[in-house]
Amino acid sequence: MNRRVFLKGGALSLMTLGLSPSFLRRTALAMDLPRAARGKTLIVLFQRGAADALNVLVPFGDADYYKARPQLAIGSPARNNGTLGAIDLDGFYGLHPSLQGFKPLWDRGLLAPIHAVGSPSATRSHFDAQDYMETATPDRKGTTDGWLNRYLAVQGTCEACTPGQTTGPFRAVAMTAQTPRILEGASPVVAMNSIDEFSIRTNGGDAERRLEALYRTGSADLVHGSGSDMFEALKVLRSANPQQYKAANGAQYPRSQFGQRLLQIAQLIKAGVGLEVAFADIGGWDTHVNQGAAQGQLANRLSDFGDSISALVADLGDRMDDVVILTCSEFGRTVRQNGTGGTDHGHAGAMFVIGGSLGATKKVHGRWPGLAPEQLYEGRDLALTTDFRAVFAEVASRHLGAQTLTTMFPGYTGTSREWLGVLKG
């Protein structure tokens, strides 16, 4: 039980709490945690499997891109007259055509793409690279907590909070079956497949009574400090009427698992449950074979990804003034296509920051290193010009108000001078 406890016996389904020995000594869930500064919410979305950054955020202005990918490259907007070609952003970079829902966000100043960003680690292992990004400690396998959990643990009380004011059990939510690495640690976290599966299952009409009895007389080290607040959490979710939720502003979420999880993140934000950090992931980005270009495997995955995020932004409406969405993937893919119509494990990748508090000018952030053979990392990959921790630190500081960045990102020596200016200062 040193990291997770599963409440069993038919009372609670597919719900986990991120626990640690220090947490088990507390008297109530989240009793000593501060409220989110200014009511801000950060949503982190992880593309597991290493998304091909060069076909997601297309450098159509670099001629070497087309030399390296004669079949896989996305055509320039001029070459394709906008039909299944890159969606032009600034005359050099464009979006994959399956990300057409992102173009209105760019036009409104809500989308900040970042290129040539990622981990300084040289690993090409999915598992290690994901671990390094979620713990924010590249090449350090001994880190036991995720950077988002460290934020939850160390962030001081906001000026707007009254003495003794606390957050509820939904301060941090992962829409996953188990607590993800990025949220593991001492601070309490709720992980659930869906809001419906979080609710009490009636088993012969006495499931809730049995859970109450377990809390009163059962194993104290299992439910101490969580049972009473769990009932309060269930009341909050019931009042939100998850089965009757209707998206606003004409938002149409895909019926995919990813789309439905983003719908439920929107629901939690609108329900006013005190959601400060949300997490979801989406797999299927390991495109070694038959990746496709403007159409095919990657295009289909990007349609789900982009349409789900676009729906979330539309659904939240003016609440996006207080929300930032951050997307990331463990690394990019090789510049050159391989012999099976795909790409292999690479190095630098791309991120998107989406929200209403971006910098004043629309731009693709990050220094472009070029794709000529002599400019590639180890002769094969997009070179890294921005450490992912610079992006994470800027978002944590400027959006969430985090101040103890050295604790959140141990071993990172970068300063605010390395921030890209993605968010307003």
C-alpha positions as CSV (number, residue, x, y, z in Angstrom):
1,M,0.0,0.0,0.0
2,N,2.9,2.3,-0.3
3,R,1.5,4.0,-3.4
4,R,-2.1,3.0,-4.2
5,V,-5.0,1.6,-2.4
6,F,-7.9,0.0,-4.3
7,L,-11.2,0.1,-2.4
8,K,-12.8,-3.3,-3.2
9,G,-15.9,-5.3,-2.1
10,G,-18.2,-4.1,-4.9
11,A,-18.5,-0.6,-3.3
12,L,-16.3,1.5,-5.5
13,S,-15.3,0.6,-9.1
14,L,-12.1,1.5,-10.9
15,M,-11.1,4.3,-8.7
16,T,-7.7,4.8,-7.1
17,L,-6.2,7.2,-4.6
18,G,-2.5,8.1,-4.9
19,L,-1.3,7.4,-1.4
20,S,2.0,7.3,0.4
21,P,3.0,6.5,4.0
22,S,3.1,10.2,4.8
23,F,-0.4,10.7,3.4
24,L,-1.7,7.8,5.5
25,R,-0.7,9.7,8.6
26,R,-3.0,12.6,7.8
27,T,-6.4,12.8,9.3
28,A,-8.5,13.8,6.3
29,L,-8.1,13.8,2.5
30,A,-6.6,17.1,1.3
31,M,-7.0,18.8,4.6
32,D,-3.6,20.5,4.4
33,L,-3.5,21.4,0.7
34,P,-3.9,24.9,-0.6
35,R,-6.6,26.0,-3.0
36,A,-5.7,26.6,-6.7
37,A,-4.4,30.1,-7.1
38,R,-6.9,32.3,-9.0
39,G,-9.0,29.2,-9.7
40,K,-6.7,28.1,-12.5
41,T,-6.8,24.6,-14.1
42,L,-4.0,22.8,-16.0
43,I,-4.9,19.9,-18.3
44,V,-1.9,17.8,-19.3
45,L,-2.4,15.4,-22.3
46,F,0.2,12.8,-23.0
47,Q,0.6,11.3,-26.5
48,R,2.1,7.9,-25.6
49,G,4.2,6.1,-28.2
50,A,6.3,9.1,-29.6
51,A,4.2,11.2,-31.9
52,D,5.9,12.2,-35.2
53,A,6.4,15.9,-34.6
54,L,7.5,16.6,-38.2
55,N,4.2,15.5,-39.6
56,V,2.2,17.0,-36.7
57,L,3.7,20.4,-36.9
58,V,5.0,20.4,-40.5
59,P,8.1,22.5,-41.4
60,F,7.1,22.8,-45.0
61,G,9.5,25.8,-45.4
62,D,12.5,23.5,-45.0
63,A,13.4,21.8,-48.3
64,D,15.3,19.0,-46.4
65,Y,12.0,17.8,-44.9
66,Y,10.8,16.7,-48.4
67,K,14.2,15.2,-49.3
68,A,14.1,12.9,-46.2
69,R,10.4,11.9,-46.6
70,P,9.6,11.4,-50.3
71,Q,6.4,9.4,-49.5
72,L,5.5,10.5,-45.9
73,A,6.0,14.3,-46.1
74,I,2.9,16.5,-45.9
75,G,2.6,18.8,-48.9
76,S,3.0,22.5,-48.5
77,P,-0.1,24.6,-48.6
78,A,0.8,26.2,-51.9
79,R,1.7,22.9,-53.5
80,N,-1.7,21.4,-52.5
81,N,-3.8,24.5,-52.6
82,G,-4.8,23.7,-49.0
83,T,-6.3,20.3,-49.9
84,L,-4.7,17.6,-47.8
85,G,-1.7,19.8,-47.5
86,A,-0.3,21.4,-44.4
87,I,-2.5,24.1,-42.8
88,D,-0.4,27.2,-43.1
89,L,0.4,29.0,-39.8
90,D,3.2,31.4,-40.6
91,G,4.6,30.7,-44.0
92,F,7.1,28.1,-42.6
93,Y,5.2,25.8,-40.3
94,G,1.8,24.2,-40.8
95,L,-0.5,21.8,-39.1
96,H,-1.2,18.3,-40.3
97,P,-4.5,18.5,-42.3
98,S,-6.2,16.3,-39.7
99,L,-5.7,19.1,-37.2
100,Q,-8.0,21.5,-39.0
101,G,-9.8,22.1,-35.7
102,F,-6.7,23.8,-34.4
103,K,-6.6,26.5,-37.0
104,P,-9.5,28.5,-35.5
105,L,-7.7,28.3,-32.2
106,W,-4.5,29.7,-33.8
107,D,-6.5,32.5,-35.4
108,R,-8.0,33.4,-32.1
109,G,-4.7,33.5,-30.3
110,L,-5.4,30.4,-28.2
111,L,-2.8,28.0,-29.7
112,A,0.9,28.1,-29.1
113,P,2.8,25.3,-30.9
114,I,6.4,24.5,-29.8
115,H,8.9,22.7,-32.0
116,A,12.2,21.0,-31.4
117,V,11.3,20.5,-27.7
118,G,11.8,17.5,-25.5
119,S,14.1,15.6,-23.2
120,P,17.9,16.0,-23.2
121,S,18.1,12.3,-22.5
122,A,19.5,10.2,-25.4
123,T,17.2,7.3,-24.6
124,R,15.0,5.9,-27.3
125,S,13.1,3.6,-24.9
126,H,9.4,4.5,-24.7
127,F,9.3,3.5,-21.0
128,D,12.3,5.3,-19.9
129,A,11.5,8.4,-21.9
130,Q,7.9,8.6,-20.6
131,D,9.2,8.1,-17.0
132,Y,11.8,10.9,-17.4
133,M,9.2,13.3,-18.8
134,E,6.6,12.5,-16.2
135,T,9.1,12.8,-13.3
136,A,10.8,15.7,-15.0
137,T,14.2,14.2,-14.1
138,P,15.9,13.0,-17.4
139,D,18.2,10.0,-16.9
140,R,17.4,9.7,-13.2
141,K,15.5,6.4,-12.7
142,G,15.4,6.7,-8.9
143,T,12.8,9.5,-8.8
144,T,9.7,8.3,-7.0
145,D,7.2,11.1,-7.7
146,G,5.8,12.9,-10.7
147,W,6.3,16.6,-11.3
148,L,2.6,17.4,-11.1
149,N,2.4,15.7,-7.7
150,R,5.4,17.7,-6.5
151,Y,3.6,20.8,-7.5
152,L,0.5,19.8,-5.5
153,A,2.7,19.0,-2.5
154,V,4.9,22.2,-2.4
155,Q,2.6,25.0,-3.8
156,G,2.0,27.5,-1.0
157,T,-1.4,28.9,0.0
158,C,-2.7,31.5,-2.4
159,E,-3.3,35.1,-1.2
160,A,-7.1,34.7,-1.9
161,C,-7.4,31.8,0.5
162,T,-8.8,32.4,4.0
163,P,-7.1,30.8,7.0
164,G,-7.8,27.1,7.1
165,Q,-9.4,27.0,3.7
166,T,-8.8,23.7,1.9
167,T,-9.5,22.0,-1.4
168,G,-11.8,19.0,-2.0
169,P,-10.9,15.5,-3.1
170,F,-10.9,16.6,-6.8
171,R,-8.0,18.9,-6.8
172,A,-6.1,16.5,-9.1
173,V,-7.8,14.0,-11.3
174,A,-6.4,11.5,-13.8
175,M,-8.8,10.1,-16.3
176,T,-6.9,6.8,-16.3
177,A,-7.4,3.4,-14.8
178,Q,-4.5,3.9,-12.5
179,T,-2.6,6.8,-11.1
180,P,-0.1,7.9,-13.9
181,R,3.6,8.4,-13.1
182,I,3.2,12.2,-13.5
183,L,0.8,12.3,-10.5
184,E,2.4,9.7,-8.3
185,G,3.6,11.0,-4.9
186,A,2.5,12.2,-1.5
187,S,-0.4,14.4,-2.5
188,P,-3.8,12.7,-2.9
189,V,-5.0,12.1,-6.5
190,V,-8.1,10.6,-7.9
191,A,-7.8,8.3,-10.9
192,M,-10.8,7.0,-12.7
193,N,-11.8,5.6,-16.0
194,S,-15.0,7.6,-16.0
195,I,-17.2,9.6,-13.7
196,D,-19.9,6.9,-14.0
197,E,-17.5,4.3,-12.7
198,F,-16.6,6.4,-9.8
199,S,-20.1,6.3,-8.3
200,I,-21.3,3.8,-5.8
201,R,-22.4,0.5,-7.4
202,T,-25.6,-0.8,-5.7
203,N,-25.1,-4.5,-5.0
204,G,-28.2,-5.9,-3.4
205,G,-29.0,-2.4,-2.2
206,D,-26.5,-2.3,0.6
207,A,-23.2,-1.4,-1.0
208,E,-23.1,2.1,0.4
209,R,-24.0,0.8,3.9
210,R,-21.2,-1.7,3.7
211,L,-18.7,1.0,2.7
212,E,-19.9,3.1,5.6
213,A,-19.4,0.2,7.9
214,L,-15.9,-0.4,6.6
215,Y,-15.1,3.3,7.3
216,R,-16.5,3.1,10.8
217,T,-15.2,-0.2,12.0
218,G,-13.0,-1.7,9.3
219,S,-9.3,-1.5,8.6
220,A,-8.2,2.0,9.6
221,D,-5.0,2.0,7.5
222,L,-7.1,1.3,4.4
223,V,-9.7,4.0,4.7
224,H,-8.5,6.3,7.4
225,G,-8.5,9.9,6.1
226,S,-10.4,9.0,2.9
227,G,-13.8,7.5,3.7
228,S,-15.7,10.5,4.8
229,D,-14.4,12.7,2.1
230,M,-15.1,10.0,-0.5
231,F,-18.8,10.2,0.4
232,E,-18.6,14.0,0.0
233,A,-16.9,13.5,-3.4
234,L,-19.7,11.1,-4.4
235,K,-22.3,13.7,-3.4
236,V,-20.6,16.3,-5.5
237,L,-20.5,14.0,-8.6
238,R,-24.1,13.0,-8.2
239,S,-25.2,16.7,-8.1
240,A,-23.4,17.2,-11.4
241,N,-25.7,14.7,-13.1
242,P,-23.1,13.0,-15.3
243,Q,-25.7,11.1,-17.3
244,Q,-27.5,14.3,-18.3
245,Y,-24.5,16.5,-19.2
246,K,-24.7,18.4,-22.5
247,A,-21.7,20.1,-24.0
248,A,-22.1,23.8,-24.7
249,N,-21.4,26.0,-27.7
250,G,-22.1,23.2,-30.2
251,A,-19.1,21.2,-29.1
252,Q,-19.1,17.7,-30.6
253,Y,-16.8,15.3,-28.8
254,P,-15.6,12.2,-30.6
255,R,-17.1,8.9,-29.2
256,S,-13.6,7.6,-28.6
257,Q,-12.3,6.9,-25.2
258,F,-10.0,10.0,-25.4
259,G,-12.9,12.3,-26.5
260,Q,-15.2,11.1,-23.7
261,R,-12.5,11.6,-21.1
262,L,-12.0,15.2,-22.2
263,L,-15.8,15.7,-22.1
264,Q,-15.7,14.5,-18.4
265,I,-12.8,16.9,-17.6
266,A,-15.0,19.7,-18.9
267,Q,-17.8,18.4,-16.8
268,L,-15.6,18.5,-13.6
269,I,-14.5,22.0,-14.4
270,K,-18.0,23.2,-14.9
271,A,-19.3,21.4,-11.8
272,G,-17.0,23.6,-9.6
273,V,-15.4,20.7,-7.8
274,G,-12.1,22.6,-7.4
275,L,-10.2,20.8,-10.2
276,E,-6.7,22.3,-10.4
277,V,-4.8,19.6,-12.3
278,A,-6.3,17.1,-14.8
279,F,-4.5,14.4,-16.8
280,A,-5.4,12.1,-19.7
281,D,-3.4,10.2,-22.2
282,I,-3.9,8.8,-25.7
283,G,-1.8,6.0,-27.3
284,G,-1.2,4.8,-30.8
285,W,1.7,7.0,-31.9
286,D,4.4,4.4,-32.4
287,T,4.1,4.4,-36.2
288,H,7.0,2.2,-37.4
289,V,5.0,0.7,-40.2
290,N,2.5,2.2,-42.7
291,Q,2.4,5.6,-40.9
292,G,0.7,7.4,-43.8
293,A,1.0,11.0,-44.8
294,A,-2.0,13.3,-45.1
295,Q,-4.2,10.1,-44.8
296,G,-3.7,6.9,-43.0
297,Q,-2.7,5.7,-39.5
298,L,-1.2,8.9,-38.1
299,A,-3.9,11.0,-39.7
300,N,-6.7,9.0,-38.0
301,R,-5.0,9.3,-34.7
302,L,-4.6,13.1,-35.1
303,S,-8.2,13.4,-36.0
304,D,-9.3,12.0,-32.7
305,F,-6.6,14.0,-30.9
306,G,-7.4,17.3,-32.5
307,D,-11.2,17.0,-32.6
308,S,-11.3,16.0,-29.0
309,I,-9.2,19.0,-27.9
310,S,-11.2,21.4,-30.1
311,A,-14.4,20.2,-28.6
312,L,-13.1,20.7,-25.1
313,V,-12.1,24.3,-25.9
314,A,-15.5,25.0,-27.5
315,D,-17.3,23.4,-24.6
316,L,-15.4,25.4,-21.9
317,G,-16.1,28.7,-23.7
318,D,-14.9,31.7,-21.7
319,R,-13.7,29.4,-19.0
320,M,-10.6,28.9,-21.2
321,D,-9.4,32.2,-19.7
322,D,-8.5,30.2,-16.6
323,V,-7.5,26.9,-18.3
324,V,-4.3,25.9,-20.0
325,I,-4.0,22.6,-22.0
326,L,-0.5,21.2,-22.4
327,T,0.2,18.4,-24.8
328,C,3.4,16.3,-24.8
329,S,5.0,13.1,-26.1
330,E,8.1,11.2,-24.8
331,F,10.2,12.0,-28.0
332,G,9.8,12.5,-31.7
333,R,10.6,10.2,-34.6
334,T,13.4,9.9,-37.2
335,V,13.7,12.5,-39.9
336,R,14.0,10.0,-42.6
337,Q,11.2,7.5,-43.3
338,N,12.1,3.9,-43.0
339,G,11.7,1.0,-45.4
340,T,8.3,-0.1,-44.1
341,G,6.5,3.2,-44.7
342,G,7.0,4.5,-41.2
343,T,9.4,6.3,-38.9
344,D,11.5,5.0,-35.9
345,H,12.3,6.3,-32.5
346,G,13.8,9.8,-32.6
347,H,14.7,12.7,-30.3
348,A,13.1,16.2,-30.2
349,G,9.4,16.5,-30.7
350,A,6.6,19.1,-30.5
351,M,4.1,20.4,-27.9
352,F,1.0,22.5,-28.0
353,V,0.0,25.0,-25.3
354,I,-3.7,26.0,-25.6
355,G,-5.5,28.6,-23.5
356,G,-6.7,32.1,-23.0
357,S,-3.6,33.5,-21.3
358,L,-1.1,33.1,-24.1
359,G,1.4,35.7,-25.2
360,A,0.1,38.6,-27.3
361,T,1.6,37.5,-30.6
362,K,0.7,34.3,-32.6
363,K,3.9,32.4,-33.2
364,V,5.4,28.9,-33.4
365,H,7.8,28.8,-30.4
366,G,11.2,27.2,-30.2
367,R,14.4,27.7,-32.3
368,W,14.4,25.6,-35.5
369,P,17.6,23.6,-35.8
370,G,17.2,22.6,-39.5
371,L,17.0,19.2,-41.1
372,A,20.1,19.1,-43.3
373,P,22.2,16.0,-42.6
374,E,24.8,17.9,-40.7
375,Q,22.2,19.5,-38.5
376,L,20.6,16.3,-37.2
377,Y,21.0,14.8,-33.8
378,E,23.3,11.8,-34.1
379,G,22.9,12.1,-37.8
380,R,19.2,11.0,-37.8
381,D,16.9,13.0,-35.6
382,L,15.5,16.5,-35.1
383,A,17.9,18.2,-32.7
384,L,16.7,19.5,-29.4
385,T,16.7,23.3,-28.8
386,T,14.2,23.6,-25.9
387,D,14.3,21.4,-22.8
388,F,10.8,20.3,-21.9
389,R,11.3,21.5,-18.3
390,A,11.5,25.1,-19.5
391,V,8.0,24.7,-20.9
392,F,6.7,22.9,-17.8
393,A,8.3,25.5,-15.5
394,E,6.8,28.4,-17.4
395,V,3.4,26.9,-17.3
396,A,3.6,26.0,-13.7
397,S,4.8,29.4,-12.7
398,R,2.8,31.7,-14.9
399,H,-0.4,29.8,-15.0
400,L,-0.6,28.0,-11.6
401,G,1.5,30.5,-9.7
402,A,4.1,27.9,-8.6
403,Q,7.1,29.5,-6.8
404,T,9.2,26.6,-5.6
405,L,10.4,25.5,-9.1
406,T,13.7,24.1,-7.8
407,T,11.8,21.6,-5.7
408,M,9.4,20.8,-8.6
409,F,12.2,20.2,-11.0
410,P,15.2,18.8,-9.0
411,G,18.5,18.9,-10.8
412,Y,17.3,21.4,-13.5
413,T,19.6,24.4,-13.7
414,G,17.6,26.3,-16.2
415,T,16.2,29.8,-15.4
416,S,13.3,31.9,-16.5
417,R,15.6,33.3,-19.2
418,E,15.1,30.0,-21.1
419,W,11.3,30.3,-21.0
420,L,9.8,30.8,-24.5
421,G,7.2,33.4,-23.5
422,V,4.3,31.1,-24.4
423,L,2.2,32.6,-21.6
424,K,1.7,36.2,-20.5
425,G,4.2,37.2,-17.8
